[in-house]
Amino acid sequence: MSTVFLISYDLNASKDYDELHQAIKDYPGWSHILESSWFISASTSSALDIRDDLEEHVDADDELLVTQMPESGGGRWATTFSGETVDWLKDNL
């Protein structure tokens, strides 16, 4: 069973996001929901493990937040998104 995590970040100064984005995409399931926010699904990781993994792809002056989402259930999220993002949310949250 996979757990869903929300990843949010601010890369300060002028940064190349490609390396961080690729590290996020290396997880088995992901959705890029907002400019600096992603959902991922991971079967054996904790928020701490994911933070440690992604921290290798940001600088010391950057901010990174990893939050474990509650288990599936109605009424736990709402959005104005459409299309593939909503499909991903329905399938994973």
Protein Blocks (a to p, Z undefined) as FASTA:
>chain_A
ZZddddddddehjddfklmmmmmmmpmbdcdfbfkbccdddfkbcfklmmmmmmmmccfk
bccdddddddedehiaccfbehjllmmmmmmZZ
